[in-house]
Each structure stands twice: as C-alpha cells, then as structure tokens.
Amino acid sequence: MRYIIVGTGVAGIAAIEAIRSVDKKGEMIMLGDDPHGFYSRPGLAYYLTGELHDKALFPKTREDYARLGFKYHKARVTRINRAEKTVLLDGRELLSYDKLLIATGAFATPLKVPGSALQGVLKLDHLDDARQILKLARRGKTAVVVGGGITALELTEGLLARGMNVHYLLRGDRYWGNVLDEHESRIVEKRLQEEGVTLHFHSELIEVIGRAGKVGGVRLLNGRTLKCDILAYAIGIKPRVELAREADLALDRGILVNEFLQTNDPDIYAAGDVAQVYDPLSGRSVLDSLWSPAREQGRAAGLNMAGQRISYIKGAPFNVTRLAGLTTTIIGAVGHGHDEDILGIARGDSETWRELPDASVAQGGFDMNHVRILVGEKTLIGAVVMGDQTLSTPLQKIISDKMDISCIHDKLLARNARVADVIVEYWSKYVASA
C-alpha cells in the first residue's frame, strides 16, 4: 500500500502518525514545497515578539521522523490524475498512489489595492514571511497594520515588540466585533493604546504609496495619509483548492469531504484548512482554520486511509489565543456574522438580553479578568475567558459535553449574578460526584 500526503502541515503529520499506528509496513510519502517542512504556525506570533527562537518552532526531531518511517520529497504537486491514480511533481515526475491525502492548507488573502506589490508590504503566512518581517522591522520606524482578527493583532504586537511605532487600522468602530462583545473589544483596545499603538477606527486602506519601489505611506478612504516604512496585512485566508479543482473533486469554499474525510473520490481524502468537513451533528459542511481541528482531522483521515472506519465529529470550537498580552479562551458559539480569521467559532448572537431563552451574561473582575457565557435553556452555548484561565477547562467540558445546567440556570441569569462563582460551585459539585 502506498500512501501519499500532499502538504507538510499539522494535518499531514497527524495523518502519517495515524497511518503508521495501524499499518506498520505501508509506504508513506509526504510531498510539499515549503522549504521548512513541518513547523508550528501558531508559534510564528511568538517568534515575531522574540519570545521563541526559530528552532523552537520545530517540534519534531530527526529521530521522530525516522520512527515514523516515511519519505519526504520537497516538490510541488502540479496535477492529480484520478483515473491513473498518479500525482505529477513539478511538471516532470509521476508518482502512483493507493490512497491520497490533500492537506495543502490555506493561504493569506492577498491585498488588492494600488501599491500592494511594493517592498515592505508584508503578510504572516509562513516562516519566510516572519523572517522577512524581522528583517525589515527597525526600531523607531513606523508600521501600519490592516486587518480585523487574531493575525492582525499578532502582527501589531510583533512589530511593537521590535520597537516600531505602530498604527492599527480598523474598518469598524471596535476590534473584532464579530466575535467579542463591546466590553471585550474595549479591553483589548485599551491595552494596545497603553502599549503605544495608535488605533484608527472607521479607516479603510485604498492605496499604498511608494517611494523608490518601497513603502512610503498609505492613503485612506477618508482622504487621510499616513507615512510608514512597513504595511502589514491580515485580511483573511482562503483554502488552497487549485489541485482539487483541476482534478474535478467536489468543492464549495473548501474541498467537500464526508465524515470519514473522503472526497467524492473514495481513494482521495482531505483534512485541515483546505477541507470543508461534513459535521453529522449539525448536518452542515464547515471549514475550520484552527490548529487542533486540523490535527484531529488529519488523524481521522489517516486512520480511514489505513482501513479503519472512524467518523470525525466536530467538537465544540475551542481556541486559546493572546489578545494584547491577555490570554483569551473562546469556546463554542460566542460571535455573530462572518469572520474569515476564526472560521472554527460556531456562530451565535452575543447581543441577546437576559429575559430571552438564549442569553448572554458577563462578569468582569480586577486586573482585566473577564468571563462571558452564553446560556441556553439547559446548556451553556459558548464562553469567553480573558485573563485568569481558571474557568477555561471547566467551561470547555461543560460546553462540549452539553452538560445540563438547569440547576444553575436561574442563578446565572439573576441580576448582578457572580457568574464565575456560580460556575465554580457547579463544577466543584460535578468533580466531587464524578
């Protein structure tokens, strides 16, 4: 049996580990054109700030790879021939497969304004992008950042950590309004301003101004111009579906797969950012752009490729990130609308009020500690935990397991409820009875 994995990200590595756990002798070949192979993409943010050395981005050793017993070819797959069950490498070499996994991930949505090809227009898509940012970041120089989600904030904090003067452009009236409520947005904004970031609300970039082929400034829709040496952007991601499209695999926004991660070709699978996975619990096909789901999908795909019959069941979305230096956990349905940067977050309405069946309640504490939960009739639907993370694990369990919270429902919705205390009491009783 020959397994071919296209892509060197976490989904591909998880698939190789899963295949080898079942099939000890099958031939496995990983193909990818990223010169650095497998590394921690979430770690790039900490590499930018200087908290991680680039060597720390590589979690696997040569010995780890040797134990898995697979071959790695640095090559770009240019075509899949389904009829002959082959892949074409760099337009020259053919490789046959028995089972094929497409785990090509996603790419940063390109900036499409005049001047976007100038030197100094930067994104954070992979390790080479991060290294280019560090090469151009200069203490005392000025950077402008464009984008509304997590990656834009990581760029802002990375450039700030390198001593740059940072201007952050926000199209709306607050930060990440599709996911955070107004209080949470203001917490992040206040911390950014205290760190020295200049925020520009209702600001839309329409042109990058050049000077000798390099970034010299930006022009905004309101007519204002800002001088700068770097423009960094993070305006969304798009799945890499070109190979699948040319192979006539079923597509929507991503590659459509069933709960076993199979495409409409039973010998071709997809996992990670590129896959639009059928979720049997909701009956919908969904994209996920988070690290943990990509790993779980890769594992399920690998087991199925090796002959198991394992359904991938999408769990409650769970994302731990850092917003303006504040550790923040987002669980389940907390936002509304559509936001490319966090497709893994189920959507709900964070603006509902207490007397409605599905209500949002919040409790803030000292030193920016903050908890918000969305309360359903018998279960918790979602939560945001900022600062102290004591409650994040209990809330993840309560939400993902759909635990019955009828006994504390009224306490949570009471006026001036001490939400954190109610959750702690409930969790303590659960642990004691387990």
C-alpha positions in Angstrom: 0.0 0.0 0.0 1.4 3.4 -0.9 0.0 6.5 0.9 0.8 10.0 -0.5 0.3 13.0 1.7 0.3 16.4 -0.1 1.2 19.1 2.4 3.6 19.4 5.3 1.4 21.0 8.0 -0.1 19.5 11.1 -2.9 17.7 9.3 -0.4 15.8 7.2 1.9 14.9 10.1 -1.1 13.7 12.1 -2.2 11.5 9.2 1.2 9.9 8.9 1.3 9.2 12.7 -2.2 7.7 12.4 -1.4 5.5 9.4 1.7 4.2 11.0 -0.2 3.2 14.1 -2.3 0.9 12.0 -0.2 0.0 9.0 3.4 -0.8 10.1 4.7 -1.7 6.6 2.9 0.6 4.2 5.0 3.1 2.1 4.3 6.7 3.0 5.5 9.7 1.0 5.0 13.3 2.1 5.1 16.0 -0.6 5.4 19.7 -0.1 7.1 22.8 -1.4 7.5 24.7 1.9 11.3 24.7 2.3 11.0 24.3 6.1 8.7 21.3 6.2 6.6 20.9 9.3 6.7 23.6 12.0 4.3 25.3 14.4 2.5 28.0 12.6 0.8 29.3 15.8 4.3 29.8 17.1 5.1 32.4 14.5 3.4 35.1 16.6 5.8 34.4 19.5 8.8 34.2 17.1 7.9 37.7 16.0 7.8 39.1 19.5 11.1 37.4 20.3 9.6 35.0 22.9 10.5 32.0 20.8 13.7 31.2 18.9 13.0 29.9 15.4 14.4 26.5 16.4 11.6 26.1 18.9 9.1 26.2 16.0 10.1 22.7 15.0 8.5 20.2 17.5 9.7 17.1 15.7 13.3 15.7 15.7 15.0 13.6 13.0 14.6 10.7 15.3 10.8 11.3 15.5 10.6 11.3 11.7 12.8 8.2 11.4 10.5 6.3 13.8 7.5 7.1 11.5 9.3 5.6 8.5 8.1 7.9 5.7 9.9 9.6 2.8 9.8 13.4 2.3 10.1 14.9 -1.1 10.4 18.7 -1.4 8.3 19.1 -4.5 5.2 20.8 -5.7 2.3 18.6 -6.9 1.1 20.2 -10.2 -1.6 17.6 -11.1 -3.6 14.7 -9.8 -4.7 12.1 -12.3 -7.6 10.3 -10.7 -8.0 7.7 -13.5 -4.4 6.6 -13.3 -4.1 7.3 -9.5 -0.9 9.3 -10.0 0.4 12.8 -9.0 2.7 14.9 -11.2 5.6 16.6 -9.4 6.9 19.9 -10.7 5.5 19.1 -14.1 8.0 16.2 -14.6 7.9 13.2 -12.2 5.0 10.9 -11.8 4.2 9.0 -8.5 1.4 6.5 -8.1 -0.7 6.2 -5.0 -3.2 3.8 -3.5 -4.6 6.4 -1.0 -4.0 10.2 -1.3 -4.5 12.9 1.3 -4.7 16.6 0.3 -3.6 18.7 3.2 -2.5 21.8 1.4 -3.9 24.2 4.0 -4.8 27.8 3.2 -3.1 31.0 2.1 -3.4 34.6 3.2 -6.0 36.5 1.2 -3.9 38.9 -1.0 -4.1 42.7 -0.6 -5.6 44.2 -3.7 -5.0 47.9 -3.7 -2.7 50.1 -5.8 0.9 49.7 -4.5 0.4 46.3 -2.8 3.4 44.9 -4.7 5.9 47.4 -3.1 8.7 46.2 -1.0 7.6 46.4 2.7 4.1 45.2 2.1 4.0 42.1 4.4 1.8 39.2 5.5 2.2 36.4 8.0 1.5 33.3 6.1 4.6 31.1 6.8 8.1 31.2 8.3 9.7 33.1 5.5 7.1 35.8 5.9 8.0 36.1 9.6 11.7 36.3 8.8 11.1 39.0 6.2 9.1 41.0 8.8 12.0 40.7 11.3 14.5 41.7 8.5 12.6 44.9 7.7 11.3 45.9 11.2 13.5 48.7 12.6 13.4 50.3 16.0 12.0 53.8 15.7 10.5 53.3 12.2 6.7 53.3 11.6 4.4 50.4 10.6 0.8 50.3 9.6 -1.3 47.1 10.2 -4.5 46.3 8.4 -7.0 43.5 9.4 -9.6 42.7 12.0 -8.8 39.4 13.6 -6.1 37.5 15.6 -3.4 37.5 12.9 -3.5 41.3 12.5 -3.2 41.7 16.3 -0.2 39.3 16.2 1.4 41.5 13.6 0.7 44.6 15.7 2.3 43.1 18.8 5.2 41.6 16.9 6.1 44.9 15.3 5.6 46.8 18.5 8.0 44.3 20.3 10.6 45.2 17.7 10.5 48.8 18.7 8.4 50.1 15.8 5.7 52.9 16.0 2.5 51.0 15.1 -0.7 52.4 13.6 -3.6 49.9 13.5 -6.4 50.4 11.0 -9.8 49.1 12.0 -12.7 49.3 9.4 -15.4 49.3 12.1 -15.9 51.1 15.4 -14.2 48.4 17.5 -11.8 45.5 17.5 -13.1 42.1 16.3 -16.8 43.0 16.7 -17.9 39.7 15.0 -16.6 37.6 18.0 -16.0 39.9 21.0 -18.7 42.0 22.7 -18.1 45.7 23.1 -16.6 45.4 26.6 -14.1 42.8 25.5 -13.2 44.8 22.4 -12.5 47.9 24.6 -10.3 45.8 27.0 -8.1 44.8 24.0 -8.1 48.4 22.6 -7.2 50.0 25.9 -4.3 47.6 26.4 -3.0 48.3 22.9 -3.2 52.0 23.5 -1.3 51.7 26.8 1.4 49.8 24.9 1.7 52.7 22.5 -0.3 51.5 19.5 -2.3 54.2 17.7 -5.8 53.0 16.7 -7.7 54.3 13.7 -11.4 53.4 13.7 -13.6 53.6 10.6 -10.4 53.5 8.5 -10.1 51.8 5.2 -6.9 51.4 3.1 -7.3 52.4 -0.5 -3.6 52.8 -1.7 -0.1 52.0 -0.6 2.2 55.0 -1.5 5.6 54.1 -2.9 9.0 55.8 -2.7 11.8 54.3 -4.8 10.0 51.0 -5.0 9.4 50.8 -1.2 6.5 51.6 1.0 6.5 55.2 2.0 2.9 55.6 3.3 -0.7 54.7 2.9 -3.8 56.6 1.7 -7.2 56.0 3.5 -10.7 56.2 2.1 -11.4 59.4 4.2 -8.5 61.1 2.3 -6.0 61.0 5.1 -2.4 59.8 4.5 -0.1 58.2 7.0 3.7 57.9 6.5 5.1 54.5 7.2 8.0 52.1 6.4 6.1 48.9 6.6 2.5 47.9 5.8 1.5 44.5 7.3 -1.9 43.0 6.5 -4.1 40.0 7.6 -7.4 40.2 5.9 -8.5 36.6 5.9 -7.4 33.2 4.5 -8.5 31.0 1.5 -8.2 27.3 1.2 -5.7 26.0 -1.4 -8.1 24.2 -3.6 -6.4 24.5 -7.1 -5.2 20.9 -7.2 -8.7 19.6 -6.2 -10.4 21.9 -8.7 -8.2 20.7 -11.6 -8.9 17.1 -10.5 -12.6 17.7 -10.6 -13.1 17.0 -6.9 -16.3 18.4 -5.3 -15.8 21.9 -4.0 -17.6 24.6 -2.1 -15.4 27.1 -0.3 -13.1 24.2 0.5 -12.8 20.6 -0.6 -16.0 18.8 0.3 -15.5 15.6 2.4 -17.7 13.3 4.3 -17.4 12.4 8.0 -14.6 10.0 7.1 -12.7 12.8 5.4 -13.2 11.2 1.9 -13.8 13.4 -1.1 -16.2 12.3 -3.9 -13.2 10.1 -5.0 -13.1 7.3 -2.3 -9.3 7.0 -2.6 -8.7 10.7 -2.1 -9.1 12.4 1.3 -8.7 16.0 2.5 -8.0 17.4 6.0 -7.1 20.7 7.7 -7.7 24.2 6.5 -8.4 23.0 2.9 -11.2 20.6 3.9 -14.8 21.5 4.2 -15.9 18.7 6.6 -19.4 17.3 7.0 -20.4 17.6 10.6 -23.0 14.9 11.3 -24.2 16.7 14.5 -25.2 19.9 12.7 -25.8 18.4 9.3 -23.6 21.1 7.7 -20.2 21.1 5.9 -17.9 23.5 7.7 -14.4 25.0 7.3 -12.0 25.1 10.3 -8.9 27.3 10.4 -7.6 26.2 13.8 -4.6 24.1 14.7 -6.4 21.5 16.9 -9.2 20.6 14.4 -6.6 20.3 11.6 -4.6 17.8 13.8 -7.8 15.8 14.7 -8.9 15.7 11.0 -5.5 14.6 9.9 -5.6 11.8 12.4 -9.1 10.6 11.4 -8.1 10.8 7.7 -5.0 8.7 8.3 -6.9 6.0 10.2 -9.5 5.8 7.5 -6.9 5.7 4.7 -5.3 2.7 6.6 -8.6 0.8 6.6 -10.3 1.9 9.8 -13.8 3.4 9.8 -13.6 6.4 12.1 -16.0 9.4 11.9 -14.6 12.8 12.5 -17.1 14.5 14.9 -16.5 18.2 15.2 -16.2 19.2 18.9 -17.2 22.5 20.4 -14.9 25.1 19.0 -12.0 25.8 21.4 -9.4 28.4 20.7 -6.7 29.8 23.1 -5.0 32.9 21.9 -3.5 36.1 23.2 -5.1 39.4 22.7 -2.9 42.4 23.6 -1.0 40.3 26.0 -4.1 38.9 27.6 -4.6 35.1 27.4 -8.1 34.6 26.0 -10.0 31.4 25.5 -13.0 31.3 23.1 -15.3 28.3 23.4 -18.4 27.4 21.4 -20.8 30.0 20.0 -19.8 33.5 21.1 -19.8 35.6 18.0 -22.1 36.6 15.1 -21.8 37.4 11.5 -18.9 36.1 9.3 -15.2 36.4 10.1 -12.6 34.7 7.9 -10.0 34.7 10.6 -11.8 32.4 13.0 -14.0 30.0 11.0 -13.8 27.4 13.7 -16.0 29.5 16.1 -19.7 28.5 15.9 -21.9 31.5 15.4 -24.4 32.8 17.9 -25.8 36.2 19.0 -23.8 37.8 21.7 -26.1 40.7 21.9 -29.2 38.9 23.4 -30.5 40.1 26.8 -31.3 38.2 30.0 -35.0 37.7 29.6 -34.6 35.8 26.3 -34.3 32.0 26.2 -30.7 32.1 25.0 -29.0 34.9 27.0 -25.6 36.4 27.3 -24.2 37.2 30.7 -20.8 38.6 31.7 -18.7 39.2 34.8 -15.6 41.2 34.9 -13.1 41.2 37.7 -10.0 43.0 38.7 -6.9 43.3 36.6 -8.7 42.7 33.3 -10.1 39.3 34.3 -13.3 38.7 32.4 -15.8 35.9 31.8 -18.7 35.9 29.4 -21.0 32.9 28.8 -23.9 32.3 26.5 -26.7 30.5 28.4 -29.2 28.2 26.7 -32.3 26.7 28.2 -30.5 23.6 29.6 -26.8 24.0 28.4 -24.1 26.6 28.1 -23.7 27.5 24.4 -20.4 29.4 24.5 -17.9 31.3 26.6 -15.1 33.9 26.5 -12.5 33.8 29.3 -10.0 36.7 29.4 -7.1 36.9 31.8 -7.2 34.3 34.6 -7.8 31.0 32.9 -9.1 29.0 35.9 -12.5 28.6 34.4 -11.5 27.7 30.8 -11.1 24.0 31.3 -14.4 23.5 33.3 -16.2 25.7 30.7 -14.8 23.7 27.8 -16.0 20.4 29.4 -19.5 21.9 30.3 -20.0 23.2 26.8 -18.5 20.4 24.7 -20.3 17.7 26.8 -23.6 19.7 26.7 -23.9 19.2 30.5 -27.3 20.0 32.0 -27.0 23.4 33.8 -30.7 23.6 34.7 -29.9 23.7 38.4 -27.9 26.9 38.0 -29.8 28.4 35.0 -31.7 31.0 37.1 -28.6 31.8 39.2 -26.7 32.7 36.1 -29.4 34.9 34.8 -30.1 36.7 38.1 -29.4 40.4 38.2 -25.8 41.1 39.3 -25.0 37.4 39.1 -21.5 36.4 40.1 -21.1 34.2 37.1 -17.6 32.9 37.9 -18.7 31.9 41.4 -21.7 30.1 40.1 -19.7 28.1 37.6 -17.0 27.2 40.2 -19.7 25.9 42.6 -21.3 23.9 39.8 -18.0 22.4 38.7 -16.9 21.6 42.2 -20.1 19.6 42.7 -19.6 17.8 39.4 -16.0 16.9 40.3 -17.0 15.7 43.7 -19.7 13.4 42.3 -17.6 12.0 39.4 
